[in-house]
């Protein structure tokens, strides 16, 4: 893959950094430099340490709802926490991270009523994706076993109401992007592992339903969901753009069909537009569930960059976007030395939800990976 030289001030047209003046940052990696030097692997190490020290529940082996006083267990953020630990493990190979991954899988099941199965199909899909990545990273069979159990349950969420699709939850009232695009990713990844034709058929079937029902055919904008009252086109979330991009990239990898990449690029370009950004920085979508939305978009923009066989120009554009967001968040949206991220990546906070911290950490891991791949300078 061609090396893309992307300098700290982001000179490539369209994503010129607003950070034009030298910054003396204070405590943290690269502190005190006349012009700030971003040591992304060191910054990623600091974000992982912050996540463990601020959110990890040592007695329960799960991550708390926030870093203040709420020790509530929420299933889907803990699935993303496992996914983030996989990022850190792949980056470092640290066996202590693998041990924490094991504890988190056990702790999450214990807090979920001693089962991996959940009421929400979308939440189970995030745990499935995290377990599949954990299996690929470690070859530990327990992760694949958990993923298989989940996938078999998830497929039961499909029926022919609304022309197909998987329900959001087991109340079976509405079907949405969060329950369908990630399911297509799961099916593609199971096919990559086991080469079972049924999984590829599921990946294509779910993707086509998603595209036919919840993607604007003109703009590529991904809508949220539908029910008996119609399609919800008002909710415009970074999350939904990300998972559709991911589903398209995975099917492209399996089929070589350029239609999938065209779909991914159209949606990705839309995700960098004014619907979802302000001054090229991904918008604040609040705490709670919304805190995780940007991180999901980051993860699947990364997949497009690394696995999408896209042009060097497109690679540079998306890498630049992630780099600018990371630089801005680190200098403007991070409380240090604690390393706490905010829902806004341009202002700081001292307490934050697990979801919000995960999004910031996912962004940092992404640019550390871009640095490793020599896609940024």
C-alpha positions in Angstrom: 0.0 0.0 0.0 1.4 3.4 -1.0 2.6 5.5 1.9 0.6 8.7 2.3 2.5 11.6 3.8 0.1 13.5 6.0 1.8 16.2 8.0 0.7 17.4 11.4 -1.1 20.5 10.1 -3.0 18.5 7.4 -2.0 20.2 4.2 -4.2 18.1 1.9 -7.0 20.1 0.4 -10.3 20.0 2.2 -9.0 19.0 5.6 -6.7 21.8 6.6 -6.2 21.7 10.4 -7.5 24.5 12.5 -4.5 23.9 14.8 -2.2 26.3 12.9 -0.3 27.7 15.9 2.4 25.9 17.8 1.0 24.5 21.1 2.8 23.9 24.4 0.5 21.3 25.8 1.6 20.6 29.3 1.5 17.1 30.8 1.3 14.2 28.4 3.2 12.5 25.7 5.2 15.1 23.8 4.7 17.7 26.5 6.5 21.0 26.3 7.3 20.8 22.7 7.4 24.1 20.8 5.4 22.4 18.1 3.4 19.6 19.5 4.6 16.1 18.5 1.9 13.5 18.6 3.3 10.1 19.8 0.1 8.2 19.0 1.2 4.8 20.4 2.1 6.5 23.7 -1.2 8.4 23.7 -3.0 5.1 23.0 -1.3 3.6 26.0 -2.4 6.5 28.1 -6.0 6.1 27.0 -6.1 2.4 27.8 -4.7 3.1 31.3 -7.3 5.8 31.8 -10.1 3.5 30.8 -9.0 0.8 33.2 -8.4 3.2 36.1 -11.5 5.3 35.7 -14.2 2.9 34.5 -13.2 -0.7 35.2 -15.1 -2.4 38.0 -12.5 -4.7 39.6 -14.9 -6.7 41.7 -17.4 -7.3 38.9 -15.0 -7.5 35.9 -16.9 -5.1 33.7 -16.8 -1.4 32.9 -19.0 1.0 34.9 -21.5 3.4 33.3 -19.4 6.4 34.1 -16.2 7.5 35.9 -18.1 9.3 38.6 -20.2 7.1 40.9 -22.6 5.1 38.6 -21.5 1.4 38.6 -24.4 0.3 36.4 -23.6 -2.4 33.9 -24.7 -1.8 30.4 -24.3 -4.6 27.9 -23.6 -2.9 24.6 -20.9 -0.5 25.8 -19.1 -3.4 27.4 -19.1 -5.2 24.1 -17.3 -2.1 22.6 -14.9 -2.1 25.5 -14.0 -5.7 24.6 -13.5 -4.6 21.0 -11.3 -1.7 22.2 -9.2 -4.1 24.3 -8.7 -6.2 21.1 -7.4 -3.1 19.4 -4.9 -2.6 22.3 -3.9 -6.2 22.3 -3.3 -6.2 18.5 -1.2 -3.1 18.9 0.9 -4.3 21.9 0.6 -8.1 22.2 0.5 -7.5 26.0 -0.7 -10.7 27.7 -2.2 -8.6 30.5 -4.7 -7.2 28.0 -5.7 -10.7 26.9 -6.3 -11.6 30.6 -8.5 -8.6 31.0 -10.4 -9.5 27.8 -11.1 -13.0 29.3 -12.3 -11.5 32.6 -14.5 -9.0 30.8 -16.3 -11.7 28.8 -16.9 -13.6 32.0 -18.0 -10.5 33.9 -20.3 -9.3 31.2 -22.1 -12.7 31.1 -22.4 -12.7 34.9 -24.0 -9.2 35.0 -26.3 -10.2 32.1 -28.0 -12.9 34.1 -25.3 -15.6 33.5 -25.9 -15.7 29.8 -24.5 -14.0 26.7 -28.0 -13.8 25.2 -29.7 -10.4 25.4 -33.1 -8.8 24.7 -31.7 -6.4 22.1 -30.5 -7.9 18.8 -28.2 -4.9 18.1 -26.5 -5.2 21.4 -25.9 -8.9 20.9 -24.4 -8.0 17.5 -21.8 -5.8 19.0 -20.8 -8.5 21.4 -20.6 -11.0 18.5 -18.4 -8.6 16.5 -16.1 -8.1 19.5 -15.9 -11.8 20.2 -15.1 -12.6 16.5 -12.3 -10.1 16.6 -11.1 -11.5 19.9 -11.0 -14.9 18.4 -9.1 -13.8 15.4 -6.6 -12.0 17.6 -6.1 -14.8 20.1 -7.3 -18.1 18.6 -9.0 -18.7 21.9 -12.0 -20.9 21.1 -14.3 -19.5 23.8 -14.7 -16.3 21.9 -15.8 -18.1 18.8 -18.2 -20.2 20.8 -19.8 -17.1 22.3 -20.0 -15.5 18.9 -21.7 -18.6 17.4 -24.2 -18.8 20.2 -25.1 -15.1 19.7 -25.3 -15.4 15.9 -27.7 -18.3 16.0 -30.0 -16.3 18.3 -29.6 -13.1 16.1 -30.8 -14.9 13.0 -34.1 -15.6 14.8 -34.7 -11.9 14.7 -35.4 -12.0 10.9 -38.9 -12.4 9.5 -40.7 -11.2 6.3 -42.6 -8.3 8.0 -41.6 -5.1 6.3 -40.2 -7.2 3.5 -37.5 -8.8 5.7 -34.9 -7.5 8.1 -34.0 -8.1 11.7 -35.9 -6.5 14.6 -34.3 -4.1 17.0 -35.3 -6.2 20.0 -37.4 -9.2 20.9 -40.5 -7.2 21.3 -40.4 -7.3 17.4 -42.0 -3.9 16.8 -39.4 -2.2 14.6 -36.4 -2.9 12.4 -33.5 -0.6 12.1 -30.0 0.0 10.8 -28.4 -0.8 14.2 -29.8 -4.3 14.1 -29.2 -5.0 10.4 -26.0 -3.5 9.1 -23.9 -5.0 11.9 -25.6 -8.3 11.3 -24.4 -8.3 7.7 -20.9 -7.6 8.9 -21.2 -10.6 11.3 -22.4 -12.9 8.5 -19.5 -11.8 6.3 -16.9 -12.4 9.0 -18.3 -15.8 9.8 -18.0 -16.7 6.1 -14.4 -15.5 6.2 -13.8 -17.9 9.1 -15.8 -21.0 8.1 -16.6 -20.5 4.4 -20.2 -21.7 4.8 -22.4 -20.5 2.0 -25.3 -19.9 4.3 -23.4 -17.1 6.0 -22.6 -15.4 2.7 -26.2 -15.6 1.8 -27.2 -14.0 5.1 -24.7 -11.2 4.6 -26.0 -10.4 1.1 -29.7 -10.7 2.1 -29.4 -8.5 5.1 -27.3 -5.9 3.2 -29.8 -5.7 0.4 -32.7 -5.3 2.8 -30.8 -2.5 4.5 -29.9 -0.8 1.3 -33.4 -1.1 -0.2 -35.2 0.2 2.9 -32.9 2.4 5.0 -30.5 4.1 2.6 -31.3 7.2 0.6 -30.8 6.1 -3.0 -29.6 9.6 -4.0 -27.3 10.7 -1.2 -26.3 7.4 0.5 -27.5 8.9 3.8 -28.4 6.0 6.1 -31.7 6.3 7.9 -32.3 4.9 11.3 -35.3 2.5 11.1 -38.9 1.7 10.3 -42.1 0.4 11.9 -45.8 0.4 11.0 -45.8 4.2 11.0 -43.1 4.4 8.3 -39.4 5.1 7.9 -37.7 7.3 10.5 -35.6 9.7 8.3 -35.3 12.4 11.0 -32.6 10.6 13.1 -29.3 11.3 11.5 -26.5 9.5 13.4 -22.8 8.9 12.7 -23.3 5.4 14.0 -25.7 4.4 11.2 -23.3 5.7 8.5 -20.5 3.7 10.0 -22.1 0.3 10.1 -23.4 0.5 6.6 -19.9 1.4 5.4 -18.6 -1.6 7.3 -21.2 -4.0 5.8 -20.3 -2.8 2.3 -16.6 -3.2 2.8 -16.9 -6.7 4.1 -19.0 -7.8 1.2 -16.6 -6.2 -1.2 -13.8 -8.3 0.3 -15.8 -11.5 -0.2 -17.2 -10.8 -3.7 -14.9 -8.2 -5.4 -18.1 -6.5 -6.5 -17.3 -2.8 -6.9 -20.9 -1.9 -6.3 -20.3 -2.4 -2.6 -17.3 -0.1 -2.5 -19.2 2.5 -4.4 -21.9 2.3 -1.7 -19.3 2.6 1.0 -17.6 5.6 -0.6 -20.9 7.5 -1.1 -21.9 7.0 2.5 -18.4 7.8 3.8 -18.3 11.0 1.8 -21.7 11.9 3.2 -20.5 11.2 6.7 -17.8 13.9 6.3 -20.4 16.5 5.3 -22.2 19.1 7.3 -24.9 16.7 8.5 -22.3 15.1 10.8 -19.5 17.5 11.2 -18.7 21.1 12.2 -15.5 22.6 10.8 -14.6 19.0 9.8 -14.9 17.7 13.4 -17.5 15.0 14.1 -20.4 16.5 15.9 -21.4 16.2 19.6 -24.1 13.5 19.8 -24.5 13.7 23.6 -23.7 11.2 26.3 -25.5 7.9 27.0 -25.9 5.8 23.9 -25.0 8.8 21.7 -21.5 8.9 23.2 -20.6 5.8 21.3 -21.8 6.9 17.9 -18.7 8.7 16.7 -16.5 5.8 17.7 -18.5 3.4 15.5 -18.1 5.7 12.5 -14.4 5.9 13.2 -14.0 2.1 13.4 -15.6 1.6 10.0 -14.0 4.5 8.3 -10.7 2.7 9.3 -12.0 -0.5 7.7 -12.7 1.4 4.5 -9.1 2.8 4.6 -7.4 -0.4 5.3 -9.5 -3.1 3.6 -11.5 -1.2 0.9 -9.0 -1.2 -1.9 -9.8 2.5 -2.5 -7.7 5.0 -4.3 -4.8 6.7 -2.6 -6.7 10.0 -2.8 -9.7 8.6 -1.0 -7.4 6.9 1.6 -5.7 10.3 2.2 -9.0 12.1 2.6 -10.4 9.7 5.2 -7.1 9.3 7.0 -6.8 13.1 7.1 -10.3 13.3 8.6 -9.5 10.9 11.4 -6.1 12.6 12.0 -7.7 16.0 12.3 -10.3 14.7 14.7 -7.7 13.0 16.8 -5.4 16.1 17.0 -8.3 18.3 17.8 -9.7 16.0 20.5 -6.3 15.5 22.1 -5.5 19.2 22.3 -9.0 20.6 22.9 -11.3 17.9 24.1 -9.2 15.9 26.5 -8.8 16.6 30.2 -5.2 15.7 31.1 -3.3 14.3 32.8 -6.3 12.1 33.6 -7.0 11.5 29.9 -10.8 12.0 29.9 -12.7 12.6 26.7 -15.8 14.7 26.2 -18.9 14.3 24.0 -17.6 17.4 22.2 -14.1 16.9 20.8 -13.4 20.6 21.1 -14.1 21.2 24.8 -13.1 19.4 28.0 -14.9 17.5 30.8 -13.8 15.9 34.0 -16.4 13.2 34.2 -17.9 11.3 31.3 -19.9 8.2 30.3 -18.2 5.0 29.4 -19.7 5.4 25.9 -18.0 8.8 25.4 -14.7 7.6 26.7 -14.8 4.6 24.4 -15.4 6.8 21.3 -12.4 8.9 22.1 -10.3 5.8 22.8 -11.4 4.2 19.5 -10.3 7.3 17.6 -6.8 7.3 19.3 -6.4 3.6 18.5 -7.4 4.3 14.9 -4.7 6.9 14.4 -2.1 4.8 16.2 -2.9 2.1 13.6 -2.6 4.6 10.8 0.8 5.6 12.1 1.8 1.9 12.2 0.7 1.4 8.6 2.7 4.6 7.6 -0.5 6.2 6.3 0.2 9.3 8.4 3.5 10.9 9.2 
